[in-house]
Amino acid sequence: MSRSNRLLWILSAWMLAALSAAYFVAAADSIESPSTVVRQGPRPLKPSDHGVGRYTAEVEFRDLAGKSHRLSEFSAAKATVVCMTSVSCPLSKKYLPTLVDLAKAYAPRGVQFLLVNTVATDKPDEMQAAAASLGSHALYVNDITGTLSLAVGAKTTTDVVVLDATRTVIYHGAVDDQYGFGYSLDAPRRRYLAEALDAVLAGRSPEVAACVAPGCALTIETKASATPQPAVTYHNRISRILAQNCVECHRSGGVGPFDLTSAAEVSAHAAMIKQVVERGVMPPWFAAPDESGRPSPWANDRSLSAADKADLLTWLDGGRPLGDRRDGIAPTPRSDEWQIGKPDAVFEFAQPVSIKATGVMPYRNVVVETNLPEERWVQAIEIQPGVLGVVHHVLVFAMQGDESDSEQDDQAEGRGGYWAIYVPGNSTQIFPQGFAKRLPKGAKLRFQMHYTPSGMAVEDRTRIGLIFADQPPEHEVRVAGVVNVRLRIPPGADNHEEVATLRLPFDVQVLGFLPHMHLRGKACRYEVIDADGDSQTLLDIPRYDFNWQLLYNYFDPLPLERGTTLKFTAWFDNSDKNPANPDATQTVRWGPQTYDEMHLGYVEYYVPGVKPGETPSLSPVGRFTGGARDGSNIEKIFRSLDRNDDGELAGDEIPAGQRENLLRLDANKDGVITLAEAQRLLKLLRPRP
């Protein structure tokens, strides 16, 4: 790009920012503000602390007719759902019709439902009526001894526990969020049990694996409580801990340096496993725990629970008993299977990318055509590297028209945000019902690839699979960046601080964060500052690791009001004490390669009360799907400011704070701005050499 064209691009971006800033003033007033609601329903729990991933021992129990059953007789089912119930608990009674409907819907798909009542004083005739409503779609269990309830770790009379075919707990929590103590909704916002069953049937893990189920607390007094727990063995315990926390990377073709899918492999690396677990290096999770002791707000918290850590270390230090192979887990799925289920569309590199055997490689940008005949809304995304061992991470950007020129992308990406992402341990994004990302007609997908040579020259053809929503969603998922492209890290600085802020022009609901720095990144923190100047830490990462670009997903979206400020602070180590530092003698500035640096706090969010496709962005200058570089979006901005619909912006339609900048668009100097004059920006945005 020539110097004159670069100056034109900078000027046009500046003018577009001014126009978008004016739009924010008008748009913020038109967006419906969400009512302030204190959530009283299910709250998140750390899955491993709530029994998820544990083996359920064989137990015997009786149905309402007195017939004896064992859990193993349901091993042919694709999943077994243990639903706690009671005819004397008000919340259980409210949930009975929901359970009946779920059983009718999922029993034909190979799911076994067990409704389990442990309340000894519940009336037999009322239990018979409840059992009759289920028909043949579920079994009603009269668990007076509490044997089954204890085996699955039930807590309340509305608790549900989902077991896979190997009796591993896949989900433990609420049916949905429709009912709780002191509240009822006309319809649930989240259907946790249905979402978990859909995930299990699709061969993937539920997005939400554990939460509190509001209900009457269970009192279980039984001889079963005195039954000694089975000894910890590889098959009944350790294999499940590893499957839940390690095997996603430590498997054949994975990015882990060795496999952990068999007892022999685990024993061979016992000393190394013990070292990284004791140091807290593995599993990779870097969010500092809440000092108040409250449950983690993160739906994808990967940290090892105290119980799992204790059992794993004890087993590693002991004789490492194998146990009964029949208690083992299902085989690990092949790497070429889709975790999101069969995609509606798959887009792959047209030509393979050659990866050298040794050294380092600069980022590679690969553009893939979608040739979509119409706009689509995407419900689930999965990125599959062609060669897992050499793909460090992938950022995908959705572009319109001829936006594939990457010369201007480095800073724009920071403001505009990614469209999809892959890092080891985080290859999928599955949005809840009512949420989706927009993919424009004819969009191009630009893959920013970070390759790490692994000792052997290979060729990679990464692909992305998409599942489309059946209809436009209620909420459009967007991504923005809290970014400081003017960072300057002095030579030798071992704790250099940089700060970036983003003031919210409208109410948003934050879905998650993804911090991004390069090799000198040391620590980072997201904070929110309210209108009074009071700050609150949202995510603190005291030890940042470039090798793990983790997305921290909220269990419940975080509501932030218009006028508050998001602050992203990062600390960098540019000293010779940082073993990953390419050169401690250089001043480091913003740049796309790993030897450059970035200060970039991604924010995933949605704007409540706005139609999908019309969601205003927190990144007005960014290069992103549906952004203001789209001519139709500029027209929407213009129309929103033109309150009298006369085709001109004049007088108080031009916000005072942006008046001087916006009047630069007034080509004929008549004091008003027409749409044609505003659209001159498009020509400036795409200057030709």
C-alpha positions, 0 to 999 in steps of 0.5 A: 500500500502506498503512503498516500493510500495508507493515510487515506485509510487512517483518515477514513477509519478516524471519520468512521469512528466519529460517525459510529460514536454519534450512532452510539448516542442514538442507539443507546437510547433505543436499546431496551434495557434489561430489567434488574433480576437477581437470579434465584435459580440454579447456580454453577458448581465445579463439575468434579466437585459435584460428582461429574466424571465419577464412576457409579458403583453397581447397586440394587434397588426396587421399583414401586411394585417391589421388583428388584433392579440393578443399574447394570441392567440398563447398560444397553441404554445410551444414557440413564437419567436418575431423576429425584422426585417426591409427591410431597415437595412442591417443586418436585410436583411442579417438575413432574410434567416436565419430566414426563415430557422429557421421558416421552421425547428421549426414551425412543432415542435410547435414554432410560429414565428412573424417577427416584423417590426416597421420602418414606412418608410419601403416600403410595396412592400419590406415587402410583398416580405419578408413576402412571403419568410416565407410562412405559417411558420411565421407571418409578423407583421407591428408594426407601433404603436410599441405596440408589440416591446415595450411589449417584450423590443426589442432594435435593428432590429435583436433582437429576444425574445423567450416566453414560453407558459406563455409569460415568456421571456426565451431568449432575444438576437441575432439570431447567431454571423454570422453578425455584423457591419463591419464583416461577417462570412461564417458560425456562430460559435454560433447559439443562437436562435436555441440553446435557442429553443432546450432548451425550447423544451427539458424543460430546460433553455438556456445555453445563455439566453441574449446577445446583438443583433447587428443591427440598434437601434430601435426608437419607438415613440408610445402612448403605451409608455405612457401606465401605467405598471401593478402593481407588483403581485405574478403571473405576476412578483414575481413567475417568479423572484423566478422561475428563481433564487430560485425554483431550490433548494426551491421545493419539494425534493430540498436541500432548507429548504422550498418550494417557489413554491406557494404564500402561501409558499413565504408569510410564509417565507417573513421575511427570504427571505427579510433578505437573499436578503438584505444581498446578501446571496441569490441567491448564486453568489460570484464573485465580480462585475467588478468595470469598470461597464462592463457587467458580462463575466459569462454566468451563473451569478446568482446574482439578478438584481437591478430591480428584487431585488427592485420589490421583496423587495417592494412586500414583504414589501407591501400587497403581492398582488396575481394578476390574476392566469392566468398570472402565470408561468407553474408548476415546473417540477418534480424532476425526469425529466431530464433537458438535455432531454432524456439521451442516457445512464444512470448510477446509483449506483448498491447499495444504500448508507446509510445516517445516520440521524445526525452528519457528514459523510466522503466523500464516493467513489462509482465506477459505471461500464459503460461497454461501448463497444466503446469510446463516446463523451459526449455532455450533462451531468446531475447528479441527486442525489437520495435524494436531501436533503442530497447530498451536492456536487458530483465530478465524475472522469472517469477512465480507466482499473483498476484505481478504487483504490482510495488510491492515488486519493486525490492529483492526482484529484487536478491535473487531474480535475473532469469529471462531477460535481453536486452542488445545483443549478448546476446539468447539463453541456451542451456543445455547438455544436462542444464541448464535453468530452471524455468517453473511452471504458469501462470507470468506473465512480467514484463518490466522494459523500459529504453527509450532514445528514438531520435529517432522515436516508435515502438511496441514489442512485445517477445517471448520465445521458449522451447525446452523440454527433453524431460525434467527436467534433471539441474541446475536453473539459478538466479540470485541477487544479491549486493546492498546495498540500503542504499547511499548515495552522497554528492554529488560523490563521484568514487570511492565504494565500496560492498560486498555479501557473500553467504555460501554455505550449501551447495556451488554451481557458478557458471555466470557473473556479471552486474554491474548498476549505473546511470549512476554505476557506475564499476567493480566486482569479484567476489571469493571469500573462503574459510573462512580469510579468503583472497580471490581475484578472480573477475571484475574490471571496471575500467571499467564501462559501463551501456550494456552489461549483459554476462553473463560465462559460465564455460567450466567451472563454478566450484566454490565450497564451503559456508562461502565468501563471495562479495563484490561491490564496486562503485565509483561516480562521483557527481561532475560529472566523470561526464558521464552523472550526472543530478545531482551535488548529490544523495545517491543511494540504491537505486532502480529508475530510471536516476537512482537507483542499484543495487549488484547482482552477479547470480550464475548457478549450480546446486547439485550433487546436488539434484533439479531443482525442489528446488534451494535458493536463495541468495536466501531472501527474493527474488521468483523462480521456485520461491522461498520465497514459494511455499507448497509451498516453505515446506512443504518447508522445514518438512518438512526441519526436522521430523526426527521427522515429527510435524508440529511443530518443537520442541526442537533441530529449531529451530536455536538461532541462529534460535530467538527469531525462529522462536518468534514464529510460535508463535501459541498459545505452547506452545513448538512450531511447527506447519505451519499456524502457519508458513503464516501467513506466506503471508497476511502476504506478500500483505497487501491494502490 
